[in-house]
Amino acid sequence: MRVVSQQKAEKNPAAGMDKKEIVKQTAALLAERFPMRVRLNEPLKNHTTYKVGGPAAAICIPASRAELQEILKFCHQQQAAVYLLGSGSNILVHDQGVDMLVFRLNKCCSEISHTDNLVYAGAGVLVAELVKYCEKHNLAGLDFMAGIPGTVGGALRMNAGAFVGEIGDRVILIDAMTYQGEYLTMKGDKAGFGYRRANHLQDKIMLGCQLRMIQGTREELESAREGYLAQRAAKQPLDYGSCGSVFKRPPGQYAGTLIEKAGCKGLRIGGAMVSPKHANFIINYENATAQDIFQLIHKVQRMVFQQFNIWLELEVKLVGFSDEEEKKVFKPN
Ligand SMILES: Cc1cc2nc3c(=O)[nH]c(=O)nc-3n(C[C@H](O)[C@H](O)[C@H](O)COP(=O)(O)OP(=O)(O)OC[C@H]3O[C@@H](n4cnc5c(N)ncnc54)[C@H](O)[C@@H]3O)c2cc1C
């Protein structure tokens, strides 16, 4: 039986009517069976920090890991494409939406606990909650994550980080599930963590992780968190929808500096704008569409390439875009 992985689904979920019909039928069956957990034709703009994106065939919010497993196995049996959504803070969803069943784990993976300096956080826990929890229990080592508006699952998948570190530095164990609904546990050092990537997590669903923290004091941690939040507020356009940094840092360079030097600050396409405050942020300035943002991303890449011969690699993940569209931003053409 063909495995419908998220990676594959991310690439071209809408390719072919058959897949679309399968997803639609699967969504309808699930909505009948789990009426409290499944909503059909859910607009994804309500689930992304960009506030753009068309509907998913359905959004599914399982109440427990057992229920997630049951639903995933059913989707696999039906060969319906599924997508894992955290807080939607690092994705750009196509205006036409996605022919996929989108899962959120905020109910089934919401636990947080600790024993000594080992913290366990479910994938659906918000990074902000995790930071506050650690602070309350005098546990240091992730305070620099304050202000990252994602979930633990999204942070693992992205190896999110800021200022002085990345979440991967603290991860000892990861509980995950395959897209076929099988549980597995991985050691943190086998996740393939690198700069904004986790190579061996791409084809897995994160359920939670154990993190090794170090002793700190509440006062120090509170002051560190406030300092990081103040730095973000000073440098980032937090009043607008965005995905944070659009582009990864090229080796030895800062994407923001290159974009600014290429004269892109303030550049607009439709309702999307290269932030005048932070050039690596493309913001939803005024009712932008995903297409506005996509076109502006591509324009910035071309302008930077023209001037510096560097093609900026996307940090943001495109969801529901065609292979052809993805190719456009993948390399110069
Ligand atoms: C204002 C702002 C500031 C930001 N600052 C930072 C920063 O300082 N550092 C940084 O690294 N990022 C930053 N980001 C980007 C973003 O918050 C992070 O990448 C975050 O880790 C994404 O988490 P998420 O839960 O929103 O994931 P999503 O955006 O929902 O998803 C991101 C990827 O993770 C996958 N995913 C999510 N959950 C799971 C799961 N349970 N299992 C498997 N795959 C999953 C998705 O399928 C997708 O491929 C910022 C974004 C904004 C809007």
The ligand as an SDF file (V2000), in Angstrom:
LIG
                    3D

 53 58  0  0  0  0  0  0  0  0999 V2000
    6.6340   36.6770   14.8160 C   0  0  0  0  0  0  0  0  0  0  0  0
    7.3640   35.3840   14.5900 C   0  0  0  0  0  0  0  0  0  0  0  0
    8.6130   35.1950   15.1330 C   0  0  0  0  0  0  0  0  0  0  0  0
    9.2990   33.9830   14.9200 C   0  0  0  0  0  0  0  0  0  0  0  0
   10.5390   33.8350   15.4800 N   0  0  0  0  0  0  0  0  0  0  0  0
   11.1950   32.6620   15.3200 C   0  0  0  0  0  0  0  0  0  0  0  0
   12.4860   32.4620   15.9000 C   0  0  0  0  0  0  0  0  0  0  0  0
   13.0300   33.3100   16.5870 O   0  0  0  0  0  0  0  0  0  0  0  0
   13.1120   31.2800   15.6840 N   0  0  0  0  0  0  0  0  0  0  0  0
   12.5460   30.2840   14.9380 C   0  0  0  0  0  0  0  0  0  0  0  0
   13.1610   29.2150   14.7900 O   0  0  0  0  0  0  0  0  0  0  0  0
   11.3390   30.4560   14.3600 N   0  0  0  0  0  0  0  0  0  0  0  0
   10.6420   31.6030   14.5350 C   0  0  0  0  0  0  0  0  0  0  0  0
    9.4190   31.7810   13.9580 N   0  0  0  0  0  0  0  0  0  0  0  0
    8.8650   30.7080   13.0870 C   0  0  0  0  0  0  0  0  0  0  0  0
    8.0000   29.6700   13.8170 C   0  0  0  0  0  0  0  0  0  0  0  0
    7.3750   30.2240   14.9670 O   0  0  0  0  0  0  0  0  0  0  0  0
    8.8070   28.4560   14.2140 C   0  0  0  0  0  0  0  0  0  0  0  0
    9.3660   27.8060   13.0870 O   0  0  0  0  0  0  0  0  0  0  0  0
    7.9520   27.4240   14.9850 C   0  0  0  0  0  0  0  0  0  0  0  0
    8.7970   26.4360   15.5100 O   0  0  0  0  0  0  0  0  0  0  0  0
    6.8850   26.7720   14.1060 C   0  0  0  0  0  0  0  0  0  0  0  0
    6.0180   26.0680   14.9820 O   0  0  0  0  0  0  0  0  0  0  0  0
    4.4920   25.8470   14.6060 P   0  0  0  0  0  0  0  0  0  0  0  0
    3.9200   25.0270   15.7130 O   0  0  0  0  0  0  0  0  0  0  0  0
    3.8190   27.1290   14.3350 O   0  0  0  0  0  0  0  0  0  0  0  0
    4.6320   24.9730   13.3090 O   0  0  0  0  0  0  0  0  0  0  0  0
    3.8610   25.1410   11.9250 P   0  0  0  0  0  0  0  0  0  0  0  0
    4.1990   26.4640   11.3380 O   0  0  0  0  0  0  0  0  0  0  0  0
    2.4320   24.8260   12.1160 O   0  0  0  0  0  0  0  0  0  0  0  0
    4.5580   23.9930   11.0910 O   0  0  0  0  0  0  0  0  0  0  0  0
    5.9130   24.0790   10.7230 C   0  0  0  0  0  0  0  0  0  0  0  0
    6.3530   22.7010   10.2130 C   0  0  0  0  0  0  0  0  0  0  0  0
    6.3130   21.7710   11.2830 O   0  0  0  0  0  0  0  0  0  0  0  0
    5.4620   20.6800   10.9680 C   0  0  0  0  0  0  0  0  0  0  0  0
    4.8110   20.2440   12.2030 N   0  0  0  0  0  0  0  0  0  0  0  0
    4.1450   20.9860   13.1090 C   0  0  0  0  0  0  0  0  0  0  0  0
    3.7470   20.2090   14.1270 N   0  0  0  0  0  0  0  0  0  0  0  0
    4.1620   18.9500   13.8530 C   0  0  0  0  0  0  0  0  0  0  0  0
    4.0720   17.7040   14.5270 C   0  0  0  0  0  0  0  0  0  0  0  0
    3.4700   17.5660   15.7000 N   0  0  0  0  0  0  0  0  0  0  0  0
    4.6190   16.6320   13.9310 N   0  0  0  0  0  0  0  0  0  0  0  0
    5.2300   16.7160   12.7220 C   0  0  0  0  0  0  0  0  0  0  0  0
    5.3610   17.8690   12.0510 N   0  0  0  0  0  0  0  0  0  0  0  0
    4.8440   18.9760   12.6210 C   0  0  0  0  0  0  0  0  0  0  0  0
    4.4910   21.2460    9.9460 C   0  0  0  0  0  0  0  0  0  0  0  0
    3.9010   20.2300    9.1860 O   0  0  0  0  0  0  0  0  0  0  0  0
    5.4270   22.1390    9.1550 C   0  0  0  0  0  0  0  0  0  0  0  0
    6.1890   21.3620    8.2540 O   0  0  0  0  0  0  0  0  0  0  0  0
    8.7060   32.9670   14.1520 C   0  0  0  0  0  0  0  0  0  0  0  0
    7.4310   33.1700   13.5960 C   0  0  0  0  0  0  0  0  0  0  0  0
    6.7620   34.3560   13.8210 C   0  0  0  0  0  0  0  0  0  0  0  0
    5.3820   34.5390   13.2350 C   0  0  0  0  0  0  0  0  0  0  0  0
  1  2  1  0
  2  3  1  0
  2 52  2  0
  3  4  2  0
  4  5  1  0
  4 50  1  0
  5  6  2  0
  6  7  1  0
  6 13  1  0
  7  8  2  0
  7  9  1  0
  9 10  1  0
 10 11  2  0
 10 12  1  0
 12 13  2  0
 13 14  1  0
 14 15  1  0
 14 50  1  0
 15 16  1  0
 16 17  1  0
 16 18  1  0
 18 19  1  0
 18 20  1  0
 20 21  1  0
 20 22  1  0
 22 23  1  0
 23 24  1  0
 24 25  2  0
 24 26  1  0
 24 27  1  0
 27 28  1  0
 28 29  2  0
 28 30  1  0
 28 31  1  0
 31 32  1  0
 32 33  1  0
 33 34  1  0
 33 48  1  0
 34 35  1  0
 35 36  1  0
 35 46  1  0
 36 37  1  0
 36 45  1  0
 37 38  2  0
 38 39  1  0
 39 40  1  0
 39 45  2  0
 40 41  1  0
 40 42  2  0
 42 43  1  0
 43 44  2  0
 44 45  1  0
 46 47  1  0
 46 48  1  0
 48 49  1  0
 50 51  2  0
 51 52  1  0
 52 53  1  0
M  END
$$$$
